């Protein structure tokens, strides 16, 4: 998708909203949607254990699907009948994050089943979900990102300056630490290594403000939503506790990014460059750290960002006039207007359960 929509172009955005809402009225009645949700990854298990039900993405998604008028069921990927069950729906909307749900493995299964699904495909999902692969892609695309090294499993080196230690897999800052000493490095690496399987990254710490840029694919182009910045006064960085703890929502403040036009343009440029370079589709969110002088450093790409009612993605969309149901409509539209799969359903799951 080469056409870009500018968030400030209100008439164009409103026209796209009209197209989406008309499509919803014509197409969604009788549509069956599999909403995939369950505790496969460490990240999802933490959300299930610690987030109030009313603040979960799955709650907001279920509410919007109901308001849209589709038939939907919540399917747990940990259930034995998951594969046969999911094959009986018109389209799949995944609310899984981290390994198995966001890293291309579920997407590959759905491609195998010839089943339309929301969001990015196998390649983009796999690269974005692995921070090491994603940072290598950023470097190749000439998108600035903090320097890093991969812990080799035995050598303890301390460069004498703060560093971020993070697992290469998973999100929500789970297993991530800001370290200032060699002893702190050892502890942080052990914690990061315990989060799913994958490498441990030791990344240069860039002081600054977290900024996120959400991207939403609309019928006639890619909309770059207004960047949001996050203030976290009670933590050294935007850590897992700040993201997962409902009691912290009063101290974590998200607002439209108060940056210079040059910095905002750079954020949009790099976000779109990553979208195109990785081959994202449907929706994505790119997280940056922006220094005091306005230099952006890309941290990660989320191909299946959280969609709770108060999430960064939904907040940014609301600034352009989209409500939650509009966002869900947009990603359903993108999934269902792709070219149809060719070839019959593979033999092992030819007989499927009805949705």
C-alpha positions as CSV (number, residue, x, y, z in Angstrom):
1,X,0.0,0.0,0.0
2,X,1.7,3.2,-1.2
3,X,-0.9,5.8,-0.6
4,X,-0.5,7.7,2.7
5,X,-3.3,9.4,4.6
6,X,-2.4,12.4,6.8
7,X,-4.1,12.5,10.1
8,X,-4.4,16.3,9.8
9,X,-6.4,15.9,6.6
10,X,-9.8,15.8,8.3
11,X,-12.0,15.5,5.2
12,X,-10.0,12.6,3.8
13,X,-10.0,10.7,7.2
14,X,-13.8,11.4,7.6
15,X,-14.3,10.0,4.1
16,X,-12.5,6.8,5.0
17,X,-14.6,6.5,8.1
18,X,-17.7,6.8,6.0
19,X,-16.5,4.0,3.7
20,X,-15.7,1.8,6.7
21,X,-19.0,2.3,8.3
22,X,-20.9,1.7,5.1
23,X,-18.9,-1.5,4.6
24,X,-19.7,-2.6,8.1
25,X,-23.4,-2.1,7.6
26,X,-23.4,-4.1,4.4
27,X,-20.9,-6.9,5.2
28,X,-20.8,-7.6,8.9
29,X,-24.3,-9.0,9.5
30,X,-23.9,-12.7,9.7
31,X,-20.1,-12.6,9.6
32,X,-18.5,-15.2,12.0
33,X,-15.3,-14.1,13.8
34,X,-13.0,-16.3,15.9
35,X,-11.5,-14.1,18.6
36,X,-8.4,-15.9,19.8
37,X,-7.4,-15.3,23.4
38,X,-5.5,-17.3,26.0
39,X,-2.4,-17.6,28.1
40,X,0.1,-19.1,25.7
41,X,3.0,-16.6,26.3
42,X,4.4,-15.2,29.5
43,X,3.1,-11.8,28.5
44,X,-0.5,-13.0,28.1
45,X,-0.4,-15.0,31.3
46,X,0.7,-11.9,33.2
47,X,-2.1,-9.8,31.7
48,X,-4.7,-12.5,32.5
49,X,-3.4,-12.7,36.1
50,X,-2.9,-9.1,36.9
51,X,-5.2,-6.9,34.7
52,X,-8.8,-6.3,35.7
53,X,-11.2,-7.8,33.2
54,X,-12.7,-4.5,32.3
55,X,-9.2,-3.2,31.3
56,X,-8.3,-6.2,29.0
57,X,-8.1,-5.9,25.3
58,X,-10.4,-9.0,24.9
59,X,-13.2,-7.3,26.8
60,X,-13.0,-4.2,24.6
61,X,-12.8,-6.4,21.4
62,X,-15.8,-8.5,22.4
63,X,-17.8,-5.3,23.1
64,X,-17.0,-3.9,19.7
65,X,-17.6,-7.1,17.9
66,X,-21.0,-7.3,19.5
67,X,-21.8,-3.7,18.6
68,X,-20.7,-4.3,15.0
69,X,-23.2,-7.1,14.8
70,X,-21.0,-10.1,13.9
71,X,-21.3,-13.6,15.4
72,X,-18.1,-14.2,17.4
73,X,-16.7,-16.8,19.8
74,X,-13.6,-16.5,22.0
75,X,-11.3,-19.4,21.3
76,X,-8.6,-20.5,23.6
77,X,-5.5,-21.7,21.7
78,X,-4.6,-24.0,24.6
79,X,-7.7,-26.1,24.0
80,X,-7.2,-29.5,22.1
81,X,-10.0,-28.7,19.6
82,X,-8.6,-25.2,18.7
83,X,-7.4,-26.0,15.2
84,X,-10.6,-27.7,14.1
85,X,-12.7,-25.1,15.7
86,X,-10.9,-22.1,14.2
87,X,-11.3,-23.5,10.7
88,X,-15.0,-23.0,10.8
89,X,-15.0,-19.2,11.0
90,X,-15.0,-16.5,8.3
91,X,-12.1,-14.6,9.8
92,X,-9.8,-14.7,12.7
93,X,-9.0,-11.8,15.1
94,X,-6.1,-12.7,17.4
95,X,-5.7,-11.1,20.8
96,X,-2.5,-13.1,21.5
97,X,0.8,-11.4,22.3
98,X,4.3,-12.8,22.4
99,X,5.5,-16.2,21.2
100,X,3.1,-18.5,19.4
101,X,0.5,-15.8,18.8
102,X,2.4,-12.7,17.5
103,X,5.5,-14.3,16.0
104,X,4.2,-15.8,12.8
105,X,3.4,-19.2,14.1
106,X,-0.3,-18.7,14.4
107,X,-0.3,-16.7,11.2
108,X,1.4,-19.6,9.4
109,X,-1.2,-22.0,10.7
110,X,-4.0,-19.8,9.5
111,X,-2.4,-19.5,6.1
112,X,-2.2,-23.3,6.0
113,X,-5.9,-23.4,6.8
114,X,-6.6,-20.8,4.1
115,X,-8.3,-18.7,6.8
116,X,-8.4,-14.9,6.5
117,X,-7.0,-13.2,9.6
118,X,-6.4,-9.7,10.9
119,X,-3.0,-8.1,10.9
120,X,0.4,-8.9,9.5
121,X,1.5,-12.1,7.9
122,X,4.2,-14.7,8.8
123,X,7.3,-12.8,7.8
124,X,6.5,-9.4,9.3
125,X,5.2,-11.0,12.5
126,X,8.2,-13.2,12.9
127,X,10.7,-10.4,12.4
128,X,8.9,-7.8,14.5
129,X,8.4,-10.2,17.4
130,X,12.1,-11.0,17.8
131,X,13.8,-7.8,18.9
132,X,17.2,-9.0,17.7
133,X,15.9,-9.7,14.2
134,X,13.9,-6.5,14.2
135,X,16.9,-4.4,15.2
136,X,19.0,-6.0,12.4
137,X,16.2,-5.0,10.0
138,X,16.1,-1.5,11.4
139,X,19.9,-1.2,10.8
140,X,19.4,-2.5,7.3
141,X,16.6,0.0,6.7
142,X,18.7,2.8,8.1
143,X,16.3,3.5,10.9
144,X,18.1,4.7,14.0
145,X,18.0,2.3,17.0
146,X,20.1,2.0,20.1
147,X,23.3,0.0,19.8
148,X,23.2,-3.5,21.3
149,X,25.0,-6.8,21.9
150,X,23.7,-10.2,22.5
151,X,24.7,-11.9,25.7
152,X,26.8,-15.0,24.8
153,X,25.8,-17.0,27.9
154,X,29.1,-16.8,29.7
155,X,31.0,-13.4,29.3
156,X,30.2,-10.6,31.8
157,X,31.3,-7.3,30.4
158,X,30.4,-3.9,31.8
159,X,30.9,-0.8,29.6
160,X,30.6,1.5,32.6
161,X,27.3,3.2,31.4
162,X,23.6,2.3,31.9
163,X,22.1,-0.4,29.7
164,X,18.7,-1.9,29.0
165,X,18.6,-5.7,29.4
166,X,15.7,-7.3,27.6
167,X,14.6,-10.7,26.3
168,X,14.5,-10.8,22.5
169,X,10.9,-12.3,22.6
170,X,7.8,-10.9,24.3
171,X,6.6,-7.5,25.0
172,X,5.1,-5.2,27.7
173,X,8.6,-4.7,29.1
174,X,8.3,-8.2,30.7
175,X,11.8,-9.3,31.8
176,X,13.3,-5.9,31.0
177,X,15.6,-4.0,33.4
178,X,17.6,-0.8,33.4
179,X,21.0,-1.6,34.9
180,X,23.8,0.6,36.3
181,X,26.3,-1.9,37.7
182,X,27.9,-5.3,36.8
183,X,26.0,-7.0,39.6
184,X,22.8,-5.5,38.3
185,X,23.7,-6.8,34.9
186,X,24.0,-10.3,36.1
187,X,20.7,-10.2,37.9
188,X,18.9,-8.6,34.9
189,X,20.3,-11.1,32.4
190,X,19.0,-14.0,34.6
191,X,15.6,-12.4,34.7
192,X,15.5,-11.8,31.0
193,X,16.7,-15.3,30.2
194,X,13.8,-16.7,32.1
195,X,11.2,-15.1,29.9
196,X,10.2,-17.6,27.1
197,X,13.0,-18.8,24.9
198,X,15.3,-16.6,22.9
199,X,18.3,-14.3,23.1
200,X,19.1,-11.7,25.8
201,X,19.9,-8.2,24.4
202,X,22.1,-5.7,26.3
203,X,21.1,-2.4,24.7
204,X,22.6,1.0,25.0
205,X,20.4,3.1,27.3
206,X,19.0,6.2,25.6
207,X,17.6,8.8,28.0
208,X,14.5,10.4,26.8
209,X,10.7,10.1,26.5
210,X,8.8,7.0,25.2
211,X,6.8,7.9,22.1
212,X,4.6,5.5,20.1
213,X,3.3,5.8,16.6
214,X,0.3,3.8,15.5
215,X,-0.5,2.9,11.9
216,X,-3.9,1.7,10.6
217,X,-4.6,0.4,7.1
218,X,-7.8,2.0,5.7
219,X,-9.6,1.2,2.4
220,X,-7.7,3.8,0.4
221,X,-4.4,4.2,2.3
222,X,-2.3,3.9,5.4
223,X,-3.1,6.3,8.1
224,X,-0.3,7.3,10.5
225,X,-2.1,8.2,13.7
226,X,-0.9,11.1,15.9
227,X,2.2,10.1,17.9
228,X,1.7,9.8,21.7
229,X,4.3,10.3,24.4
230,X,4.2,8.7,27.8
231,X,5.3,10.2,31.1
232,X,6.3,7.8,33.8
233,X,7.3,9.9,36.8
234,X,7.4,7.0,39.3
235,X,9.7,4.6,37.4
236,X,13.1,4.7,35.8
237,X,11.6,3.6,32.5
238,X,8.2,2.4,31.2
239,X,8.5,-1.0,32.8
240,X,6.2,-4.0,33.1
241,X,4.8,-2.9,36.5
242,X,3.7,0.5,35.0
243,X,2.1,-1.3,32.0
244,X,0.5,-4.2,33.9
245,X,-0.5,-2.7,37.3
246,X,-3.9,-1.1,37.2
247,X,-3.0,1.0,40.3
248,X,-0.3,2.7,38.2
249,X,-2.7,4.2,35.6
250,X,-3.0,7.4,37.6
251,X,0.7,8.0,37.5
252,X,1.3,7.0,33.9
253,X,0.3,9.8,31.6
254,X,-0.1,9.4,27.9
255,X,-0.7,12.5,25.7
256,X,-0.2,13.8,22.2
257,X,3.5,14.1,21.5
258,X,4.7,17.7,22.3
259,X,7.6,17.7,19.8
260,X,8.9,19.9,17.0
261,X,7.5,19.5,13.5
262,X,10.9,18.1,12.5
263,X,10.8,15.5,15.2
264,X,7.2,14.5,14.4
265,X,8.1,14.2,10.7
266,X,11.0,12.0,11.5
267,X,8.9,9.7,13.7
268,X,6.3,9.3,10.9
269,X,9.0,8.7,8.3
270,X,10.7,6.0,10.3
271,X,7.4,4.4,11.3
272,X,6.3,4.1,7.7
273,X,9.7,2.9,6.6
274,X,9.5,0.1,9.1
275,X,5.9,-0.7,8.0
276,X,7.0,-1.0,4.4
277,X,10.3,-2.7,5.1
278,X,8.8,-5.4,7.2
279,X,5.7,-5.8,5.1
280,X,3.2,-5.0,7.8
281,X,-0.5,-4.9,7.1
282,X,-3.7,-4.1,9.0
283,X,-2.3,-2.3,12.0
284,X,1.0,-1.9,13.8
285,X,2.6,0.3,16.5
286,X,6.2,1.4,16.5
287,X,7.8,2.4,19.8
288,X,10.5,5.0,20.0
289,X,12.7,6.7,22.5
290,X,13.0,10.5,21.7
291,X,15.9,12.4,23.2
292,X,15.7,15.8,24.7
293,X,16.9,17.3,21.4
294,X,14.2,15.5,19.4
295,X,16.2,12.5,18.0
296,X,14.1,9.4,17.6
297,X,15.5,5.9,18.3
298,X,13.2,3.0,17.2
299,X,12.9,0.3,19.9
300,X,10.4,-2.2,18.5
301,X,7.6,-2.9,16.2
302,X,4.3,-4.3,17.5
303,X,2.3,-6.1,14.8
304,X,-0.5,-7.0,17.1
305,X,-0.7,-4.0,19.5
306,X,-3.0,-4.1,22.5
307,X,-6.5,-2.8,21.8
308,X,-8.0,-2.2,25.3
309,X,-10.3,0.8,25.5
310,X,-7.5,2.9,27.0
311,X,-4.6,1.5,24.9
312,X,-2.2,3.8,23.1
313,X,-3.5,2.6,19.7
314,X,-7.1,3.3,20.5
315,X,-6.3,6.6,22.2
316,X,-4.4,7.7,19.0
317,X,-7.2,6.6,16.8
318,X,-9.7,8.6,18.8
319,X,-7.8,11.7,18.1
320,X,-8.7,11.2,14.4
321,X,-12.4,10.5,15.1
322,X,-12.3,6.7,15.3
323,X,-14.0,4.9,18.1
324,X,-13.0,1.3,19.1
325,X,-15.6,-0.3,16.8
326,X,-14.2,1.7,13.9
327,X,-10.7,0.4,14.6
328,X,-12.0,-3.2,14.7
329,X,-14.0,-2.6,11.5
330,X,-10.8,-1.3,9.8
331,X,-8.8,-4.4,10.6
332,X,-11.7,-6.7,9.7
333,X,-12.0,-4.9,6.4
334,X,-8.3,-5.3,5.6
335,X,-8.4,-9.0,6.4
336,X,-11.5,-9.7,4.3
337,X,-10.6,-7.6,1.2
338,X,-7.2,-9.3,0.6
339,X,-6.9,-11.5,-2.5
340,X,-8.6,-14.9,-1.7
341,X,-6.5,-17.9,-1.0
342,X,-6.0,-20.3,-3.9
343,X,-6.1,-24.0,-3.6
344,X,-8.3,-26.3,-1.5
345,X,-8.2,-26.7,2.3
346,X,-5.4,-29.1,3.2
347,X,-6.5,-32.7,3.7
348,X,-5.6,-33.0,7.5
349,X,-8.3,-30.5,8.4
350,X,-10.6,-30.9,5.4
351,X,-13.6,-31.6,7.7
352,X,-14.0,-28.7,10.0
353,X,-16.3,-27.8,12.9
354,X,-18.9,-25.1,12.1
355,X,-18.5,-21.8,13.9
